[in-house]
Amino acid sequence: MSGNADLEKAIVTAWNASSLNTLFKQFWDSSRDSTQFRVLCGERASPKQPWPYCVMDYPEGATFIVARMRGAGNSKMQEIRDVRFRFSIHAKQTTYDGTLWPAKKLANHLANELMKVYGGHPTDSPATLTLDNGEVLTVMYDNDYGFVEGNNEYERIIEYVYRLDVPVAI
């Protein structure tokens, strides 16, 4: 595995090593089977997905090759790639532990915790992402924004650019 698939695996590994699953699931309706659904979904959530949840994906035109190189006397080719990646947090107004959480407040709270793991938080450094083939050179927090999705629903999007150094076949 290399490139974007390897990056996605590293992102999922960092998610699983964090407390993000527990954080999101604490807001789920307790009558739902929390083992039936995943908090972090690839590209889209299932129709019966409990709220809140997070979708990870690559925006269109997500990968840009910055450089290609080959070491002297080496047949191994490397690429430096910038890969755009985004998380979309979907939240609905809910009551947890006797407190009403409006959708926007909940989405912003979850986004703050996500940025502690992946970057963009003002006081916490992001987790180190490890690729099977290659390495993550830098993680650049790019942008975050939100919008009303529906009645008492809010979506918060957080975007990153990962600069990778990955081997490629020649």
Sequence and secondary structure as in RCSB ss.txt:
>XXXX:A:sequence
MSGNADLEKAIVTAWNASSLNTLFKQFWDSSRDSTQFRVLCGERASPKQPWPYCVMDYPEGATFIVARMRGAGNS
KMQEIRDVRFRFSIHAKQTTYDGTLWPAKKLANHLANELMKVYGGHPTDSPATLTLDNGEVLTVMYDNDYGFVEG
NNEYERIIEYVYRLDVPVAI
>XXXX:A:secstr
  THHHHHHHHHHHHHHSSHHHHHHTTS TTS TTTS SEEESS  TT  SSEEEEE  TT EEEEEEEE TT  
 EEEEEEEEEEEEEEEE EEETTEEE HHHHHHHHHHHHHHHHS  SS        SSSEEEEEEEEEEEEEEEE
TTEEEEEEEEEEEEEEEE  
